């Protein structure tokens, strides 16, 4: 069991570059317990997952299984090995989530227990085109066809308290569509969703992302259309 885990950062990673080391160190210096899930990365990336780089735990998938599975693997490990109460924030490995914003999301989760907190980016004019267009189109479909009203539908910086983990680990999805299904499922269960503003950080053309525009977008839209028109549960 890990001790003193009041705030935990969970990082799913597949073939990351050296920026993951800075991400881990920034989080550790800010008091986070850092859990990494190595989602079947190639052997040449092994050195980046060495615990000497600062992570408290590295969980390994033997083969690439997708971001959704990696997140659920990490959440199940946390739920089994960490002592509640605590907050969890999910952080991408590529340096596009600032430590200050991870702290902001963690603090919001602590203030609003049993709530899904979304680190919400307001995309700037110089953001990569695929990020701006993809977020706009996905938001339009999601907000129109379901009861979810979220601005940044694809943010990977999310926070919540320990009590939501059993719900989140039961949600369908193996890759990026898991995060979309998460929004729909928690909303349908009557779990509040709250957005807090964060900085939009893009490095170059966002080329380090493993998001496949056509393949993964189809999976996202399939989730939305599958859930179109389904009613939200009333809160008691």
Backbone as a ProteinNet text record, in pm:
[ID]
protein_1_A
[PRIMARY]
XXXXXXXXXXXXXXXXXXXXXXXXXXXXXXXXXXXXXXXXXXXXXXXXXXXXXXXXXXXXXXXXXXXXXXXXXXXXXXXXXXXXXXXXXXXXXXXXXXXXXXXXXXXXXXXXXXXXXXXXXXXXXXXXXXXXXXXXXXXXXXXXXXXXXXXXXXXXXXXXXXXXXXXXXXXXXXXXXXXXXXXXXXXXXXXXXXXXXXXXXXXXXXXXXXXXXXXXXXXXXXXXXXXXXXXXXXXX
[TERTIARY]
83.9	0	87.8	55	125.5	67.8	154.2	111.1	119.5	47	48.4	11.5	-100.3	-142.2	-267.8	-260.8	-379.7	-412.1	-309.6	-336.7	-245.2	-308	-241.7	-253.3	-144.5	-145.8	-127.7	-217.4	-213.5	-177.8	-67.7	-18.3	-20.1	-109.4	-100.9	0.4	86.6	192.9	221.7	234.8	271.6	379.9	497.9	611.5	631.2	644.4	658.8	798.8	813.1	947.8	998.4	1111.3	1177.6	1094.2	990	911.5	841.6	822.5	755.5	836.2	968.1	1052	1022.2	1011.4	977.9	838.2	745.4	608.6	607.4	676.7	680.2	746.1	858	929.5	849.6	781.5	698.6	587	524.2	416	468.2	580.8	638.6	676.7	735.8	775.9	656.2	538.8	417.2	335.9	395.7	333.8	245.9	245.4	165.4	237.3	161.1	205.7	182.7	284.4	275.7	273.2	167.6	151.3	152	238.5	245.9	200.7	123	92	163.4	262.8	334	250.1	184.3	86.9	153	242.5	303.8	400.8	475.3	571.8	683.1	748.3	859	977.9	1063.4	1174.4	1267.9	1284.8	1377.9	1331.6	1207.5	1156.2	1166.9	1225.5	1229.3	1291.8	1397.1	1466.2	1376.2	1277.5	1187.4	1088.7	1075.2	984.3	1057.8	1187.3	1265.6	1216.7	1191	1140	1238.6	1365.4	1462.3	1428.7	1343.5	1299.9	1192.3	1149	1062.4	927.3	878.2	745.4	742.7	629.9	614.3	582.1	519.8	486.5	474.5	528	512.5	446.1	331.1	255.7	273.4	304.2	337	232.9	187.3	113	212.9	199.4	292	274.6	154.6	129.1	39.5	38.5	-44.1	-191.9	-264.8	-406.4	-496.5	-438.7	-518.6	-526.7	-549.5	-551	-660.2	-777.2	-886.3	-852.6	-797.4	-757.5	-646.5	-550.2	-440.6	-493.4	-588.3	-645.8	-717.1	-793	-865.2	-770.1	-662.4	-560.7	-503.3	-468.8	-412.5	-511.3	-636.7	-737.9	-762.6	-766	-785.1	-667.1	-545.9	-428	-434.6	-470.6	-480.5	-585	-700.1	-808.3	-768	-684.6	-640.5	-525.5	-440.6	-314.3	-301	-398.1	-390.5	-503.1	-474.2	-570	-649.8	-782.5	-871.3	-872.7	-904.8	-951.2	-834.8	-856	-757.8	-827.5	-757.8	-804.4	-709.5	-763.2	-684.2	-699.2	-588	-593.8	-527	-586.7	-526.2	-450.5	-324.3	-235.4	-170.6	-166.9	-100.7	50.4	120.1	264.9	346.2	281.5	355.7	384.7	358.1	391.1	287	171.7	69.1	-24	-3.1	-76.1	22.9	4.2	93.9	69.9	177.4	164.3	67.6	73.9	-16.1	-161.8	-189.5	-326.4	-366.9	-273.4	-303	-339.5	-267.7	-299.9	-438.3	-470.1	-599.7	-713.5	-695.7	-798.2	-809.5	-696.7	-697.7	-768.7	-740.2	-804.5	-954.7	-996.1	-1139.4	-1207.2	-1139.7	-1196	-1211.1	-1114	-1121.4	-1236.3	-1256.7	-1365.2	-1501.9	-1505.2	-1632.4	-1627.5	-1634	-1623.8	-1737.5	-1712.1	-1810	-1851.8	-1759.6	-1781.7	-1668	-1699.7	-1595.7	-1551	-1423.6	-1367.6	-1294.1	-1324.5	-1259.2	-1170.3	-1043.8	-956.1	-988.1	-1052.5	-1111.7	-1025.9	-980.9	-898.7	-987.3	-956	-1016.8	-912.6	-932.9	-829	-801.2	-673.9	-630.7	-624.5	-608.5	-603.5	-488.5	-376.7	-260.2	-258.8	-368.4	-377	-377.4	-322.5	-324.8	-466.6	-479.4	-611.8	-690.8	-623.6	-698.8	-753.9	-685.5	-735.4	-857.1	-849	-960.6	-1083.4	-1064.4	-1179.1	-1237.5	-1149.1	-1196.9	-1277.2	-1228.4	-1299.1	-1432.3	-1434.9	-1558.6	-1665.4	-1627.2	-1724.1	-1774.3	-1680.7	-1719.5	-1810.3	-1776.4	-1860.1	-2000.7	-2009.7	-2140.9	-2227.3	-2169.7	-2244.5	-2284.6	-2188.6	-2215.6	-2322.4	-2308.9	-2401.6	-2540.7	-2547.5	-2676.6	-2749.6	-2676.3	-2739.2	-2752.7	-2681.9	-2691.1	-2718.1	-2733	-2757.3	-2628.2	-2513.9	-2385.3	-2358.5	-2324.4	-2292.6	-2151.2	-2054.3	-1913.3	-1845.5	-1761	-1690.8	-1573.4	-1486.1	-1366.6	-1389.5	-1444.9	-1485.2	-1367.3	-1251.2	-1138.3	-1022.3	-1046.2	-939.1	-904	-774.1	-728.4	-696.5	-702.4	-676.1	-808.3	-828.8	-953.9	-924.7	-1012.7	-991.6	-1119.3	-1101.8	-1215.3	-1165.6	-1257	-1223.3	-1232.7	-1175.4	-1160	-1291.4	-1402.9	-1530.2	-1585.2	-1532.3	-1579.1	-1505.5	-1396.4	-1317.7	-1398.9	-1480.4	-1558.5	-1649.7	-1701.1	-1784.5	-1699.5	-1587.4	-1505.1	-1441.3	-1413.2	-1349.9	-1449.7	-1579	-1680.8	-1729	-1676	-1719.3	-1653.2	-1730.2	-1678.7	-1578.5	-1493.9	-1399.5	-1256.7	-1181.6	-1043.3	-943.5	-985.6	-892.5	-944.7	-931.1	-971.3	-1121.7	-1198.8	-1344.1	-1386.4	-1298	-1330.2	-1357.9	-1279.1	-1298	-1429.8	-1474.7	-1604.7	-1716.5	-1701.8	-1802.6	-1810.4	-1697.5	-1696.3	-1789.1	-1781.7	-1867	-2014.2	-2047.8	-2187.6	-2237.2	-2156	-2200.1	-2215.7	-2118.9	-2131.2	-2247.7	-2269.5	-2384.2	-2514.3	-2523.1	-2645.3	-2671.4	-2565.9	-2580.2	-2614.1	-2618.8	-2646.9	-2525.8	-2406	-2282.5	-2248.7	-2227.8	-2201.3	-2069.5	-2067.5	-1945.7	-1918.6	-1797.9	-1760.7	-1633.4	-1632.1	-1512.9	-1440.1	-1307.3	-1224.7	-1127.4	-1103.8	-1019.1	-872.9	-808.3	-665.6	-600.8	-468.9	-393.3	-393.2	-411.5	-399.5	-255	-186.8	-45.4	-30.2	30.1	57	203.5	266.4	408.9	426.8	477.6	488.5	351.1	328.8	198.3	120.8	158.4	93.3	122.7	240.9	275.3	302.1	323.2	350.2	223.4	108.1	-17	-29.8	-83	-107.3	-250.5	-323.9	-461.5	-460.3	-528.5	-537.6	-666.3	-651.1	-762.8	-885.2	-870.3	-986.3	-1033.7	-941.9	-978.3	-1038.2	-968.6	-1016.1	-1137.5	-1145.3	-1264.6	-1388.4	-1377.2	-1490.5	-1536.4	-1441.4	-1476.3	-1547.8	-1502.9	-1568	-1712.1	-1730.8	-1864.2	-1956.7	-1901.1	-1982.6	-2041.1	-1959	-2006.6	-2118.8	-2100	-2200.2	-2332.5	-2326.3	-2449.8	-2517.9	-2438.7	-2496.4	-2578.2	-2537.7	-2604.5	-2700.2	-2720.5	-2807.3	-2949.7	-3005.8	-3143.3	-3171.9	-3071.9	-3095.3	-3108.8	-3199.9	-3233.3	-3136.4	-3116.7	-3034.5	-3117.8	-3057.1	-3126.1	-3149.9	-3265.9	-3294.2	-3223.4	-3166.8	-3100.5	-3204.3	-3171.9	-3262.4	-3223.5
-119.6	0	125.1	219.7	347.4	436.9	513.7	602.3	747.3	833.5	977.2	1006.7	946.1	961.1	1048.2	1168.5	1254.4	1302.3	1314.2	1347.6	1264.3	1202.9	1105.5	1151.4	1138	1163.9	1031.6	1002.5	880	916	859	890.3	764.7	756	647.3	687.1	595.1	633.5	521.1	560.1	466.3	531.2	470.3	523.1	673.9	716.2	860.1	909.1	1040.6	1095.7	1144.2	1212.8	1249.8	1344.5	1407	1503.8	1437.7	1306.2	1240	1254.5	1263.1	1278	1411	1518.2	1648.1	1651.7	1580.5	1574.2	1509.6	1397.1	1325.5	1410.2	1470.5	1549.5	1670.6	1734.6	1848.6	1808.1	1695.8	1647.1	1606.3	1535	1493.7	1614.5	1715.8	1835.4	1911.7	1884.6	1950.4	1861.3	1751.7	1668.9	1555.9	1529.4	1419.2	1285.8	1182.7	1045.4	1014.8	965.4	948.2	800.1	761.3	624.3	629.5	549.7	542.9	405.5	402.4	276.8	278.5	191.4	173.9	82.3	141.3	66.7	-5.3	-99.9	-182.3	-108	-13.9	62.2	-28.1	14.7	-60	-61.4	-164.2	-178.3	-58.9	14.9	127.8	242.2	233.9	337	296.4	180.8	129.2	227	297.2	386.7	499	537.4	645.2	599.8	469.7	417.1	370.7	395.7	359.3	441.2	375.4	446.4	547.3	537.3	637.1	775	779.4	907.4	973.7	907.2	974.1	912.9	825.2	767.6	679.6	678.8	594.3	450.2	432.4	298.4	301.2	198.4	180.9	46.3	49	-71.8	-98.4	-221	-251.7	-340.8	-300.1	-387.6	-452.8	-580.2	-649	-605.8	-561.9	-512.8	-390.2	-312.3	-191.8	-228.7	-175.8	-208.3	-87.1	32.3	152.7	236	366.9	460.1	426.2	387.6	356.7	240.8	134.3	19.9	59.8	140.2	183.9	263.6	353.4	430.8	340.2	244.4	155.4	64.2	20.5	-57.7	24.2	148.5	234.9	262.2	286.4	316.4	195.9	76.9	-42.3	-61.5	-35	-48.2	52.8	174.1	278.6	241.1	195.1	162.8	50.5	-40.8	-154.3	-118.2	-25.3	-3.4	130.1	218	348.6	363.6	432.4	447.5	576	561.6	677.1	756.6	885.5	959.2	1015.6	1030	1092.1	1138.9	1225.1	1265.6	1207.5	1184.5	1136.1	1235.4	1267.9	1341.5	1255.6	1251.8	1183	1286.7	1255.3	1351.4	1285.1	1354.8	1301.2	1307.9	1220.3	1205	1301.9	1377.6	1454.4	1599.1	1637.3	1772.1	1876.5	1836.7	1934.1	1968.5	1906.3	1944.3	2002.8	2126.5	2193.1	2143	2137.4	2095.7	2186.3	2315.7	2410.2	2377.5	2332	2295.9	2163.4	2069.9	1945	1974.4	2067.5	2109.1	2173.5	2254.3	2321.2	2219.6	2119	2016.9	1931.4	1897.5	1819.2	1894.6	2023.6	2105	2113.8	2128	2133	2001.4	1889.7	1759.3	1745.3	1795	1788.1	1873.9	1990.8	2079.1	2026.8	1948.7	1898.9	1746.3	1677.6	1530.9	1469.6	1350.1	1275.9	1353.3	1433.4	1512.8	1484	1475.9	1461.6	1600.8	1630.8	1761.8	1750.5	1840.5	1843.8	1967.6	1947.5	2060.8	2110.5	2224.2	2269.5	2375.3	2345.2	2436.2	2522.6	2650.4	2737.8	2755.1	2687	2677.4	2813	2842.6	2969.8	2961.7	3078.8	3084.4	3002.6	2994.7	2924.6	2776.3	2724.4	2581.1	2502.7	2380.8	2298.3	2283.1	2286.2	2282.9	2159.9	2042.6	1920.9	1925	1996.3	2008	2099.7	2214.2	2308.6	2249.7	2196.3	2144.8	2021.6	1932.5	1810.6	1839	1930.2	1962.8	2030.5	2118.5	2189.5	2091.9	2004.1	1911.4	1812.5	1758.4	1661.3	1725.1	1847.2	1919	1940.4	1978.8	2004.8	1878.9	1765.5	1640.6	1599.1	1603.2	1558	1643.6	1775.5	1865.3	1863.2	1828.6	1825.6	1693.5	1584.3	1452.4	1387.9	1439.4	1383.7	1496.9	1460.2	1561.4	1618.8	1574	1623.8	1761.8	1857.4	1992.6	2026.2	1991.2	2009.7	2082.3	2179.8	2254.7	2175.1	2125.8	2053.8	1904.8	1845.2	1704.4	1608.2	1655.1	1564.6	1590	1668.9	1693.6	1565	1536.9	1420.9	1453.8	1582.1	1622.4	1623.3	1521.3	1503.6	1467	1504	1476.4	1429.7	1354.5	1299.7	1243	1220.4	1159.1	1007.1	940.3	794.6	719.7	776.9	705.4	686.6	760.1	743.3	632.5	582.7	482.5	358	300.6	182.6	209.2	330.1	365.3	376	445.8	472.3	346.6	248.8	126.3	32.8	60.5	-22.7	33	148.1	212.6	145.2	125.3	62.1	153	91.1	166.8	124.8	104.2	61.6	168.4	261.3	361.1	500.5	594.6	731.6	744.7	654.4	664.6	642.5	582.7	563.4	696	797.8	927.6	992.8	967.1	1016	940.5	808.6	727.9	765.9	804.6	848.3	967.4	1066.9	1185.1	1145.6	1059	1019.9	937.1	842.4	752.4	824.8	907.9	975.4	1072.9	1139.1	1229.3	1152.6	1036.8	958.1	907.5	884.4	839.9	954	1076.3	1191.6	1243.1	1197.4	1247.2	1381.5	1485.3	1617.4	1621.1	1701.1	1728.9	1878.4	1912.4	2053.1	2081.2	2187.4	2226.1	2338.9	2327.4	2436.7	2476.4	2604.7	2648.6	2612.4	2563.5	2535.4	2593.1	2597.8	2649.1	2546.8	2596.4	2510.4	2513.3	2399.3	2390.9	2297.9	2349.2	2266.8	2279.8	2164	2159.3	2127.4	2223.9	2206.3	2192.1	2086.9	2060.9	1954.3	1933.2	1829.1	1691.1	1677.2	1553.6	1435.9	1459.9	1349.2	1273.6	1327.7	1260.3	1131	1027	899.8	890.8	1000.9	1004.7	997.1	895.3	877.2	943	1049.9	1138.9	1065.6	982.9	917	799.7	710.3	588.9	622.4	705.4	734	826.1	917.7	1002.8	919.6	818.2	730.1	660.1	620.3	554.5	651.4	777.7	878.2	901.1	920.3	950	829.9	710.2	590.6	588.6	627.5	633.6	736.2	853.7	959	915.5	864.5	825.9	707	617.1	502.2	548.3	660.7	709.9	825.6	859	971.4	947.8	1047.7	1043.3	967.4	901	827.3	926.6	898.1	994.4	986.8	1101.2	1113.3	1073.8	1000.1	963.2	1086.3	1092.8	1204.3	1183.5	1290.9	1282.8	1278.3	1202.4	1191.2	1289.3
0	0	0	-86.6	-86.1	22.6	87.1	194.2	147.6	219.9	191.5	46.2	4	-135.5	-143.4	-90.8	-92.9	-233	-317.7	-457.8	-547.5	-646.2	-732.8	-877	-951.3	-1095.3	-1168	-1259.7	-1339.2	-1483.1	-1533.2	-1667	-1753.9	-1852.7	-1950.9	-2058.1	-2099.4	-2193.5	-2291.7	-2417.5	-2523.2	-2609.4	-2612.2	-2688.4	-2666.4	-2541.3	-2513.6	-2549.2	-2562.4	-2578.6	-2443.1	-2444.1	-2317.9	-2232.3	-2288.6	-2210.7	-2092.6	-2097.7	-1986.3	-1857.1	-1868	-1748.4	-1680.6	-1760	-1703.8	-1645.2	-1710.6	-1659.6	-1521	-1508.9	-1380.5	-1273.2	-1304.3	-1203	-1158.1	-1251.6	-1214.4	-1120.2	-1148.6	-1062.6	-925.1	-923.2	-795.3	-710	-771.6	-697.8	-641.7	-696.3	-648.5	-554.6	-511.8	-409.1	-458.9	-589.1	-641.1	-623.5	-593.8	-614.1	-761.4	-830.5	-975.7	-1012.5	-1082.4	-1131	-1283.1	-1346.1	-1491.3	-1537.8	-1645	-1712.4	-1846.7	-1860.8	-1986.9	-2073.9	-2173.4	-2252	-2369.6	-2337.3	-2440.7	-2529.9	-2473.4	-2553.2	-2605.7	-2713.9	-2771.3	-2675.5	-2683.4	-2587.7	-2581.1	-2691.1	-2687.7	-2597.8	-2548.9	-2458.9	-2312	-2285.3	-2148.2	-2049.6	-2091.3	-1998.6	-1949.1	-2028.5	-1988.8	-1881.2	-1865.4	-1763.7	-1637.6	-1631	-1512.7	-1394	-1281.5	-1163.8	-1108.5	-1149.6	-1106.1	-1162.4	-1264.2	-1319.7	-1234.8	-1128.2	-1031.6	-1007.2	-1092.2	-1072.5	-947.7	-880.2	-762.2	-800.4	-915.4	-962.2	-1114.2	-1178.9	-1323.3	-1347.1	-1412.8	-1444.5	-1593.5	-1629.4	-1768.3	-1834.3	-1952.3	-2041	-2135.6	-2159.1	-2249.2	-2394.2	-2429.1	-2564.6	-2555.3	-2661.9	-2664.5	-2665.1	-2567.5	-2554	-2568.8	-2571.3	-2589.9	-2462.8	-2483.2	-2370.3	-2269.8	-2319	-2227	-2134.1	-2189.3	-2107.5	-2011	-2058.8	-1971.8	-1853	-1878.4	-1768.1	-1668.4	-1719.2	-1628.1	-1551.3	-1614.1	-1542.7	-1427.7	-1455.8	-1352.2	-1240.4	-1275.4	-1173.8	-1083.6	-1142.1	-1058.5	-963.8	-1013.2	-926.9	-812.9	-843.4	-741.1	-636	-681.7	-589	-494.1	-542.8	-461.8	-369.4	-409.2	-338.5	-267.5	-280.4	-215.5	-114.1	-7.1	102	85.8	78.8	66.7	198.1	190.1	71.7	-9.5	-139.6	-227.3	-354.7	-427.2	-558.8	-662.4	-781.4	-894.9	-1009.3	-1072.9	-1199	-1305.7	-1423.9	-1537.3	-1619.1	-1650.7	-1715.1	-1835.7	-1948.7	-2066.8	-2051.6	-2122.3	-2104.8	-2188.6	-2276.5	-2376.3	-2339.6	-2215.6	-2171.6	-2203.8	-2253.9	-2289.8	-2174.4	-2059.7	-1939.5	-1838.9	-1803.1	-1709.5	-1567.7	-1490.1	-1350	-1275.6	-1302.5	-1235.5	-1264.6	-1386.3	-1420.8	-1358.3	-1346.6	-1275.7	-1130.1	-1068.9	-932.1	-924.8	-1024.8	-1028.5	-1038.3	-1123.9	-1139.8	-1013.1	-953.7	-829.7	-717.7	-705.5	-601.4	-624.2	-749.8	-780.6	-745.4	-771.5	-736.3	-585.3	-512.2	-365.9	-312.2	-372.2	-328.7	-369.8	-478.5	-532.2	-541.6	-428.3	-432.1	-512.7	-564.7	-644.4	-769.1	-821.3	-942.1	-1039.3	-1168.3	-1269.3	-1311.4	-1289.7	-1323.3	-1457	-1548.2	-1678.3	-1686.3	-1718.4	-1746.5	-1886	-1894.8	-2019.8	-2088	-2210.1	-2289.3	-2378.1	-2384.1	-2483.7	-2592.8	-2704.4	-2806.2	-2871.2	-2888.9	-2944.9	-3096.8	-3158.3	-3304.8	-3362.3	-3287.3	-3339.7	-3304.7	-3249	-3219.7	-3350.3	-3351.4	-3472.4	-3526.4	-3659	-3721.8	-3681.1	-3676.1	-3645	-3503.4	-3412.4	-3275.9	-3269.9	-3337.7	-3337.3	-3405	-3525.7	-3600.3	-3533.2	-3485.3	-3421	-3296.2	-3213.4	-3089.8	-3119.5	-3218.3	-3252.5	-3301.2	-3393.9	-3451.2	-3346	-3268.1	-3166.1	-3061.3	-3020.5	-2922.9	-2977.6	-3105.2	-3164.6	-3163.6	-3204.1	-3204.6	-3062.5	-2970	-2833.3	-2766.9	-2776.4	-2708.5	-2770.5	-2899.6	-2967.7	-2948.9	-2954.5	-2956.1	-2819.1	-2718.4	-2583.5	-2484.7	-2358.2	-2255.1	-2197.8	-2247.2	-2198.6	-2257.5	-2171.8	-2216.4	-2168.1	-2249.8	-2216.6	-2331.7	-2299.6	-2404.6	-2459.5	-2371.4	-2415.9	-2400.8	-2503.4	-2496.9	-2500	-2547.9	-2567.4	-2471.3	-2368.6	-2272.3	-2197.6	-2189.6	-2113.8	-1969.6	-1932.6	-1794.3	-1719	-1639.3	-1566.9	-1422.2	-1332.7	-1191.5	-1123.3	-1014.2	-941.3	-808.9	-718.9	-590.6	-601.9	-500.9	-503.9	-525.2	-477.3	-481.6	-622.8	-720.1	-857.5	-933	-877.2	-949.4	-985.2	-894.4	-934.5	-1053.2	-1065.1	-1180	-1306.1	-1296.9	-1414.4	-1471.1	-1385.7	-1435.6	-1503	-1491.1	-1554.3	-1687.7	-1726.9	-1850.3	-1970.1	-2075.7	-2197.2	-2267.7	-2350	-2431.5	-2405	-2513	-2498.1	-2539.3	-2627.1	-2676.8	-2645.5	-2736	-2703.9	-2682.6	-2738.7	-2721.1	-2576.6	-2495.3	-2353.7	-2284.8	-2316.9	-2251.5	-2293.8	-2417.2	-2460.6	-2390.1	-2383	-2314.4	-2167.3	-2108.3	-1969.2	-1948.4	-2036	-2023.6	-2028	-2121.7	-2139.8	-2021.6	-1976.2	-1869.1	-1735.3	-1698.9	-1569.1	-1571.5	-1685.5	-1697.1	-1682.1	-1745.7	-1738.4	-1596.4	-1522.5	-1383.4	-1288.5	-1339.4	-1254.2	-1179.7	-1219	-1157.9	-1221	-1141	-1198.8	-1275.8	-1380.6	-1456.9	-1446.1	-1407.2	-1389.8	-1467.8	-1544.8	-1618.8	-1546.7	-1542.5	-1491.8	-1602.5	-1622	-1733.7	-1712	-1818.6	-1814.6	-1939.4	-1938	-2051.3	-2164.7	-2287.5	-2405.1	-2450.9	-2440	-2475	-2593.8	-2700.3	-2817.6	-2853.7	-2870.6	-2899.1	-3046.9	-3121.7	-3266	-3326.8	-3403	-3464.8	-3389.3	-3262.3	-3182.9	-3239.8	-3298.8	-3370.5	-3278.2	-3148.1	-3056.2	-3017.6	-3053.1	-3020.4	-3100.2	-3034.1	-3102.4	-3153.7	-3145.6	-3195.4	-3347.2	-3401.7	-3546.8	-3594.4	-3670.7	-3699.4	-3751.4	-3852.9	-3912.8	-3826.9	-3793.1	-3718.8	-3582.4	-3505.3	-3369.9	-3370	-3468.4	-3477.2	-3503.9	-3588.4	-3616.1	-3488.4	-3404.8	-3279.6	-3184.9	-3182.7	-3098.6	-3142.7	-3273.6	-3323.3	-3310.3	-3319	-3298.2	-3157.6	-3059.8	-2921.3	-2908.2	-2968.3	-2957.2	-3019.9	-3142.8	-3211.5	-3144.8	-3087.2	-3015.9	-2895.2	-2837.1	-2716.3	-2743.2	-2870	-2904.6	-2855	-2788.5	-2748	-2620.6	-2563.8	-2439.1	-2324.2	-2236.4	-2130.3	-2012.6	-1957	-1836.9	-1714.9	-1624.1	-1500.6	-1414.9	-1351.8	-1263.3	-1130.2	-1077.4	-947	-836.6	-736.5	-622.1	-513.6
[MASK]
++++++++++++++++++++++++++++++++++++++++++++++++++++++++++++++++++++++++++++++++++++++++++++++++++++++++++++++++++++++++++++++++++++++++++++++++++++++++++++++++++++++++++++++++++++++++++++++++++++++++++++++++++++++++++++++++++++++++++++

